[in-house]
Amino acid sequence: MIQRGQWHRFECRLERNTRATLDLLDECGQRATFFVLGWVADQMPELVRSVAERGHEVASKGYYHRNIRQMTPGEFRDDLARSRESIEAAAGRRVLGYRVADRWFGPEDLWALEVLAEEGYLYDSSIAPFLRRFAGDPWRRMVHSHRAGDHTIWELPISSARFLGFDLPIAGGNYLRQLPKAMVRRAVRNWDLHCPAPLVMYFHVWELDPDQPKISAAPLLQRVRQYRHLGRMPRLLREYLTKYRFTTAAEQLGAVPEQL
């Protein structure tokens, strides 16, 4: 990952990729939740505003691109407040949801849900059941309500499939690109037919940019995750966006972000 002190050295392709994503969603008649960094909202408020004006939800991904384990609870709370203020100022809508920017919440990170609940967030989408990470709490694979003292918060984990006792995420951009197409297609269809909980699928706007500059010095696994099969992503997304109905996280929970 490129450290934020070096961000200024690289071409910014965020606007073109976001607008390509908005156009794809319009083409397929779908609405989505965009998780946005507070830093991006400060740098590109017009872009964030256009996402909201085109009918999509804008939620928080923190201020900078940080892992939850890089912050103390106090620092996390401050980061939530800073990012929320920036995103709401740009979008003109209340921020209801959060997703951690780097990695996922593990069992040892659930304290963050308590902070989010105390700060008034309606939902979080930072859990990815992976292998046997939440084997002791199988209900965490589905959309569920998490109790934190006097507060509650909805958790929207990325959807997964169980295989030989292990959970494999199936509905994220990286997994759509890396795993066999037939296997993912079958897993999503089975979820839609047999699971009462909504399927939670995501992708990054940079995954619609196969011509992005390649950083050859990056570790091999990072290069595979970042660049492999980018060219197939628009076709894969169109397949799912035309076959299934998608909506925003807030709408799924029966909420409407207040206009500010």
Residue pairs with C-beta under 8 A, 6 or more apart in sequence:
1 65
1 102
1 222
2 10
2 215
4 39
4 64
4 65
10 213
11 213
13 206
13 209
13 212
14 40
14 44
14 47
14 205
14 206
15 44
15 47
16 209
17 205
17 206
17 208
17 209
18 34
18 47
18 51
18 205
19 50
20 205
20 208
20 209
21 205
21 208
22 50
22 51
22 54
22 56
24 208
24 234
24 237
24 238
24 241
25 31
25 32
25 56
25 241
26 54
27 238
28 238
28 241
28 242
30 241
30 245
30 246
30 247
31 55
31 56
31 57
31 246
31 247
31 248
31 251
32 56
32 57
32 246
32 247
32 248
33 56
33 57
33 58
33 59
33 97
33 248
33 249
33 250
34 51
34 56
34 57
34 58
34 59
35 59
35 60
35 61
35 97
35 98
35 99
35 125
36 48
36 51
36 58
36 59
36 60
36 61
36 87
36 91
37 61
37 62
37 63
37 64
37 65
37 83
37 101
38 60
38 62
38 63
38 64
38 79
38 82
38 83
38 84
38 85
38 86
38 87
39 63
39 64
39 86
40 47
40 48
41 48
41 83
41 86
41 87
41 89
41 90
41 91
42 86
42 90
44 90
45 89
45 90
48 58
48 87
48 90
48 91
49 90
49 91
49 92
51 58
51 91
52 58
52 91
52 92
52 93
56 248
57 93
57 96
57 97
57 248
57 249
57 250
57 251
57 257
58 87
58 90
58 91
58 93
58 95
58 257
59 87
59 95
59 96
59 97
59 98
59 99
59 249
59 250
60 80
60 83
60 84
60 87
60 95
60 97
60 98
60 99
61 83
61 98
61 99
61 100
61 101
62 79
62 80
62 83
62 98
62 100
62 101
63 79
63 82
63 83
63 86
64 79
64 101
65 101
65 102
66 79
66 101
66 102
67 100
67 101
67 102
67 103
68 76
68 100
68 103
68 105
68 109
68 112
68 126
69 103
69 109
70 102
71 79
73 111
73 112
73 115
76 112
76 115
77 115
77 119
80 98
80 115
80 116
80 119
80 121
81 119
84 95
84 119
87 95
88 94
88 95
88 260
92 259
92 260
93 257
93 258
93 259
93 260
94 257
94 258
94 259
94 260
95 121
95 257
96 121
96 122
96 123
96 249
96 250
96 255
96 257
97 121
97 122
97 123
97 124
97 125
97 156
97 249
97 250
98 116
98 121
98 123
98 124
98 125
98 126
99 124
99 125
99 126
100 112
100 126
104 126
104 127
104 128
104 130
104 158
105 112
105 113
105 124
105 126
105 127
106 133
107 133
107 134
107 136
107 137
109 126
110 146
112 124
112 126
113 124
113 146
113 148
113 153
113 155
114 148
114 149
114 151
116 124
116 153
117 146
117 148
117 149
117 151
117 152
117 153
118 148
118 149
118 151
121 153
122 153
122 154
122 250
122 253
122 255
123 153
123 154
123 155
123 156
123 249
123 250
123 253
124 146
124 153
124 154
124 155
124 156
125 155
125 156
125 157
125 158
125 200
125 202
125 249
127 134
127 140
127 155
127 157
127 158
128 157
128 158
128 160
128 169
128 172
129 140
129 141
129 157
129 158
129 160
129 167
129 169
130 160
130 167
130 168
130 169
131 166
131 167
131 168
132 165
132 166
132 167
133 167
134 140
134 141
134 167
135 165
135 167
140 155
140 157
141 157
141 159
141 160
141 162
141 167
142 157
142 195
142 197
143 154
143 155
143 156
143 157
143 197
143 198
143 200
143 252
144 154
144 155
145 152
145 153
145 154
145 155
146 152
146 153
146 154
146 155
154 253
156 200
156 249
156 252
157 200
158 169
158 171
158 172
158 200
158 201
158 202
159 169
159 170
159 171
159 188
159 191
159 199
159 200
159 201
160 167
160 168
160 169
160 170
160 171
161 167
161 168
161 170
161 187
161 190
161 191
162 168
168 175
168 179
169 175
170 179
170 184
170 187
170 188
170 191
171 188
171 199
171 200
171 201
171 202
172 201
172 202
172 203
173 202
173 203
173 204
173 207
173 233
174 225
175 184
176 184
176 203
176 233
176 236
176 237
177 207
177 228
177 229
177 230
177 232
177 233
177 236
178 224
178 225
178 228
178 229
181 236
185 239
188 199
188 201
188 240
188 244
191 199
192 199
192 244
198 252
199 244
201 240
201 246
203 233
203 237
206 212
207 230
207 233
208 233
208 234
208 237
209 230
210 230
210 231
210 233
212 227
212 230
214 223
214 227
215 223
215 226
216 223
218 226
250 256
250 257
